[in-house]
Every structure is written in C-alpha cells, then in structure tokens.
C-alpha cells in the first residue's frame, strides 16, 4: 500500500502518511496520499512471466479481513484491517 501511494498517488514533493491503529481483534493500516485516482484491484494471470507488477492490492485483499478506499479533502487513503487469530486476541 505504501509503495502504491509513493509510486502512483503522490508527486515528488508530496508526503505519504501511514497510520496504524491497534484494536483487540485487528490491526488497521491506513496509507494517505495526495492522489485522487482510486486504486483498482487487478487480477493477473498466475503463469504470466510478463506481468511482474499490479498485484499489490490483490495481495492486500487476500491477506486482509477487509479493505477499502476513503476520500480526504486533498487526496485519498487506502485502508486494510488484518485480523488477529482468536488465540492471540486480547478480549
């Protein structure tokens, strides 16, 4: 998510903000950038030797319990929530 924000969501002099919020049952990660263009989930052919990019958000979607995109006054943020295994939760 950070790589996408730096590569596609910001200009050279822009800042990227990473926010981590630890909850009892999950970790929420937010990556804020100045770009307005919303990322899109791409599905590449698994056997494609030429497609070496574009799978980052697909990996996030597979690992995260939930994810999405929100708007801010001067850009957007992409967020993902990673759930803790039940035995590791502080309930």
C-alpha positions in Angstrom: 0.0 0.0 0.0 2.9 2.4 0.8 4.6 1.5 -2.5 1.5 2.2 -4.4 1.0 5.6 -2.6 4.6 6.7 -3.3 4.6 5.4 -6.9 1.1 6.3 -8.1 -0.6 8.5 -5.5 1.9 11.3 -4.9 4.2 13.8 -6.6 7.8 14.1 -5.8 7.3 16.7 -3.1 4.2 15.2 -1.5 4.0 13.4 1.8 2.6 10.0 2.4 1.1 9.3 5.8 0.9 5.8 7.3 -1.4 5.3 10.3 -1.6 2.1 12.4 -4.4 1.5 14.8 -4.2 -1.5 17.1 -7.5 -2.9 18.3 -8.3 -6.0 20.3 -9.2 -8.1 17.3 -7.4 -6.5 14.4 -4.7 -4.0 13.2 -6.0 -1.3 10.9 -3.5 0.2 8.4 -4.2 3.4 6.5 -2.0 4.9 3.9 -2.9 8.5 2.9 -1.6 10.3 -0.2 -2.5 13.3 -2.3 -3.6 11.4 -5.4 -7.3 11.5 -6.4 -7.2 8.4 -8.6 -8.6 5.4 -6.7 -6.6 2.2 -6.9 -8.2 -0.8 -8.7 -7.9 -4.5 -7.9 -6.2 -6.3 -10.8 -6.1 -10.0 -11.4 -3.1 -11.1 -13.4 -2.6 -14.4 -15.0 -0.8 -16.6 -12.5 1.5 -18.0 -15.2 2.3 -14.7 -16.8 6.0 -14.0 -16.9 5.5 -10.5 -18.3 3.1 -9.3 -15.6 5.5 -8.5 -12.8 3.5 -5.5 -11.4 0.0 -4.7 -10.5 -0.6 -7.5 -7.9 -0.1 -5.4 -4.7 -3.7 -4.6 -4.0 -4.7 -8.2 -4.9 -2.3 -9.4 -2.2 -3.7 -6.9 0.3 -7.2 -8.2 -0.5 -6.2 -11.8 0.1 -4.4 -11.1 3.4 -6.8 -8.6 4.9 -10.1 -9.3 6.7 -11.4 -6.1 5.0 -10.0 -3.2 3.0 -11.2 -0.1 1.1 -10.6 3.4 -0.1 -11.7 6.6 1.5 -11.6 10.2 0.3 -10.0 13.1 2.1 -10.1 16.8 1.3 -6.8 16.7 -0.6 -6.4 13.1 -1.7 -7.4 9.6 -0.6 -6.5 6.9 1.8 -6.4 3.1 1.3 -7.0 1.0 4.4 -6.8 -2.6 5.4 -7.7 -4.5 8.5 -5.6 -7.5 9.5 -7.4 -9.8 11.9 -5.6 -11.4 14.8 -6.0 -15.2 15.3 -8.5 -15.8 18.1 -5.9 -17.3 20.4 -3.8 -14.0 20.1 -6.7 -11.6 20.8 -6.8 -9.5 24.0 -10.6 -9.9 24.7 
